[in-house]
C-alpha cells in the first residue's frame, strides 16, 4: 500500500466473490460479482484490482 507492506486475510469464492480484511487499517473489502463461468487468470486479476485500488485510495 503506497510502498508499505500491508497484511491481510481473506476468502475467495466462486464467481468473483471475495472478502479481504486488513486489521491494522480497520478495513474490510467485500466484492460480490457474478462471472461464474470465467475461470481465467484475468478474472482473478480484475477481482484483486478492486482490493488494490481501495488500498491505494487510503491516505498514507
N, C-alpha and C positions, 0 to 999 in steps of 0.2 A: 504494500500500500504506500504509494508515493515514496518508494525506495526503502521502505521499512517492512520487515517480515511480520506478518500477522498470522497467528494460529487460529484455525477454525475447525469445527467439527460439523458433520452434516450427513445427510442421507439423500441418495439419488433414487428416483423411482422411474417406472415405465412411462413413456410418453413425454419426458421432459420435466416431470415433477421433481422438485428438489427443495431441500431446506438446508440452509447453512447458518451456523451460529458462531458468532465472534464474541466470546465472553468479555475480552478486555475493552471492547467498544460498546457493550450492551446492545449488540446488533443481531437481528435475525432477518435473513433474507429468504423469502419463500417465492418459488416460481411454480405456477400452475400452468401447464402447457398442454397441448393436445396433438403433438406429432407422433402418434402411436406407431406408425409404420416406418419411421425414419430412424434407422439404427446406424447411420453413417457417422464417421468421426466429426464431420461438420456440424451435425446436430448437437453433439456434446460441446463443441467449441462455442456455439451460439449460446447455449444454456450457461456455460461458465462465464461468458462475456457479460451477461446481466449482473452476475455477482461482482465481477471485476469493476464494472462501471459504477456500481453502487459504492464500492470501496474508494474509487478514485474521486468521487464526489464529496467525500468527507474531508473537511479541512484538517490539515496537518497539525 
